[in-house]
């Protein structure tokens, strides 16, 4: 069984803190491969949440380029939407660029 890492990373985008971390495989039904959650607490509408989360996802993709392979988003979905907490879950797969 994979150990659950409870330490999250944080990046500030457009004045909004985005907390994110990798989720162990199989923990969230319907998401396979490399899975991350992205949480905002100050994004009170979809545009603000997506505007803060997208640059963090793009940063992870940029960092994934290694020896001809890179991550590609396979599924992205907002799973929690409350006034004080918005959470999106994103799954990636490793693509070969050759």
C-alpha positions as CSV (number, residue, x, y, z in Angstrom):
1,X,0.0,0.0,0.0
2,X,1.3,3.4,-0.9
3,X,1.9,5.8,1.9
4,X,-0.5,8.8,2.1
5,X,1.5,12.0,2.0
6,X,-0.3,14.7,3.9
7,X,2.2,17.5,3.1
8,X,0.8,19.9,0.5
9,X,2.7,22.4,-1.6
10,X,1.4,25.9,-2.1
11,X,1.8,28.5,-4.9
12,X,0.2,31.9,-5.0
13,X,-1.3,32.8,-8.3
14,X,-3.2,36.0,-9.0
15,X,-3.4,36.7,-5.3
16,X,-5.0,33.2,-4.6
17,X,-3.2,30.4,-2.7
18,X,-3.3,27.1,-4.5
19,X,-2.6,24.1,-2.2
20,X,-1.8,20.9,-4.1
21,X,-0.3,17.5,-3.6
22,X,-0.2,14.1,-5.2
23,X,-2.9,11.6,-4.3
24,X,-2.0,7.8,-4.1
25,X,-3.2,5.7,-7.0
26,X,-6.7,4.2,-6.4
27,X,-7.8,6.6,-3.7
28,X,-10.1,8.7,-5.9
29,X,-12.5,6.6,-8.0
30,X,-12.4,7.4,-11.7
31,X,-8.9,9.0,-11.7
32,X,-6.0,6.8,-12.8
33,X,-2.3,7.4,-13.4
34,X,-0.7,10.3,-11.7
35,X,-3.3,12.1,-9.6
36,X,-3.1,15.5,-7.9
37,X,-5.6,17.6,-5.9
38,X,-5.7,21.4,-6.2
39,X,-7.5,23.4,-3.5
40,X,-8.2,27.1,-3.3
41,X,-10.0,28.9,-0.5
42,X,-10.2,32.4,-1.9
43,X,-11.6,31.7,-5.4
44,X,-15.3,32.5,-5.1
45,X,-16.1,31.7,-8.7
46,X,-15.1,29.2,-11.4
47,X,-13.1,31.7,-13.4
48,X,-10.9,32.7,-10.3
49,X,-10.4,29.0,-9.3
50,X,-9.5,27.8,-12.9
51,X,-7.3,30.9,-13.4
52,X,-5.3,30.1,-10.3
53,X,-5.1,26.3,-10.8
54,X,-4.3,26.2,-14.5
55,X,-0.8,27.8,-14.1
56,X,0.1,25.3,-11.4
57,X,-1.0,22.4,-13.6
58,X,1.0,23.9,-16.5
59,X,4.0,24.2,-14.2
60,X,3.8,20.5,-13.2
61,X,3.6,19.6,-16.9
62,X,6.6,21.8,-17.7
63,X,8.6,20.2,-14.9
64,X,7.6,16.7,-16.1
65,X,9.6,16.9,-19.4
66,X,12.4,14.4,-19.0
67,X,14.2,12.4,-21.7
68,X,11.5,12.5,-24.2
69,X,8.5,11.9,-21.9
70,X,6.1,14.4,-20.4
71,X,2.8,14.4,-18.5
72,X,-0.5,15.0,-20.2
73,X,-3.8,15.8,-18.5
74,X,-6.4,13.0,-18.9
75,X,-9.1,14.2,-16.6
76,X,-9.8,17.4,-14.7
77,X,-12.8,17.9,-12.5
78,X,-14.0,20.1,-9.7
79,X,-15.1,17.7,-7.0
80,X,-15.8,20.1,-4.1
81,X,-17.3,23.5,-4.4
82,X,-18.1,25.4,-1.2
83,X,-18.0,29.1,-0.4
84,X,-14.7,28.6,1.5
85,X,-13.1,25.6,-0.3
86,X,-12.8,24.7,-3.9
87,X,-11.1,21.4,-4.9
88,X,-10.2,20.1,-8.3
89,X,-8.7,16.7,-9.0
90,X,-6.5,16.1,-12.0
91,X,-5.1,12.9,-13.5
92,X,-2.1,12.8,-15.8
93,X,-0.5,10.1,-17.9
94,X,3.0,9.9,-19.1
95,X,3.4,10.5,-22.8
96,X,6.3,9.7,-24.9
97,X,7.2,12.6,-27.2
98,X,9.1,10.5,-29.7
